[in-house]
């Protein structure tokens, strides 16, 4: 019982830490003890959250100094989407014949909620729903290790995408519609093509947002 309680506190600390990191630029130092005080939690579960973030590549430990927010560059953004394409296309190919109407309905419902979240400027909710949307085929596939790996890289990506979320557009929802069309008509080739194109177009949007973010930061420094 004590172990479960400890794990729950660690999860709470992790979510709070993720929220904090989203607002920090790459390279920022963040103290375990100071953060524990800010969120009114004990040292141990907060430390576990920091170590989890380090394992996911979101934080970097520097000996005798502490933890720093990792800097994600445009090369890593490209690599992230390359990994996504490899994983998602592979899984879709494996499960295409197992996708049923209720799976498509689930994705459509999530897609509608995503649109609503984006229209309200709720980037966190938008990201969470996007993960749910793309996880559907992974759940059908049933490989828990692959799903865990997919979630890990998406968590890392969410940190940087939250910072450039204001450049997101509703184009993704049109792309999802084309993807649905391939699924509903049983056109495997079209579904795979639309999924692949959606991932690559999303990559281009994120690259553009990243460049705009960098340029905006530079202008702010210049103004100061």
Residue pairs with C-beta under 8 A, 6 or more apart in sequence:
6 44
6 45
9 41
9 42
9 45
10 45
10 48
10 49
10 52
12 41
12 45
13 36
13 39
13 41
13 45
13 46
13 48
13 49
14 48
14 49
14 52
14 53
16 39
16 41
16 49
17 35
17 46
17 49
17 50
17 53
18 53
18 58
18 155
18 158
18 159
20 30
20 35
20 38
21 30
21 53
21 58
21 59
21 69
21 159
22 159
22 162
22 163
24 30
24 69
25 69
25 217
26 69
26 70
26 71
26 72
27 68
27 69
27 71
28 68
28 69
29 65
29 66
29 67
29 68
30 59
30 66
30 67
30 68
30 69
31 66
31 67
32 43
32 46
32 47
32 50
32 66
32 67
33 43
35 46
35 50
36 42
36 43
36 46
39 46
50 59
50 67
53 59
53 67
54 60
54 61
54 67
56 152
56 155
56 156
57 70
57 156
58 69
58 70
58 155
58 156
58 159
59 67
59 68
59 69
59 70
60 67
60 68
60 69
60 70
61 67
62 68
72 156
72 159
72 160
74 207
74 210
74 211
77 157
77 160
77 203
77 206
77 207
77 210
78 203
78 207
80 153
80 156
80 157
81 199
81 200
81 202
81 203
81 206
83 153
84 153
84 199
85 196
85 199
85 200
87 146
87 149
87 150
88 134
88 137
88 195
88 199
89 192
89 195
89 196
91 137
91 138
91 141
91 146
92 137
92 191
92 192
92 195
93 188
93 192
94 141
95 137
95 140
95 141
96 188
96 191
96 192
98 140
99 137
99 140
99 183
103 136
103 137
103 140
104 180
104 183
104 184
106 136
107 133
107 136
107 176
107 180
108 180
110 129
110 132
110 133
110 136
111 133
111 173
111 176
111 180
113 125
113 129
114 126
114 129
114 130
114 133
114 172
114 173
115 170
115 173
117 123
117 125
117 126
117 129
118 126
118 168
118 170
121 166
123 161
123 162
123 165
123 166
123 168
124 162
126 165
126 168
127 158
127 161
127 162
127 165
130 172
131 151
131 154
131 158
133 176
135 147
135 150
135 151
138 146
138 147
138 150
139 147
141 147
160 210
161 206
163 213
164 206
164 209
164 210
164 212
164 213
165 209
166 209
167 205
167 208
167 209
167 212
167 213
168 205
168 209
169 205
171 201
171 205
172 198
172 201
172 202
175 194
175 197
175 198
175 201
176 198
178 190
178 194
178 198
179 191
179 194
179 195
179 198
181 187
181 190
181 194
182 188
182 189
182 190
182 191
182 192
182 193
182 194
183 191
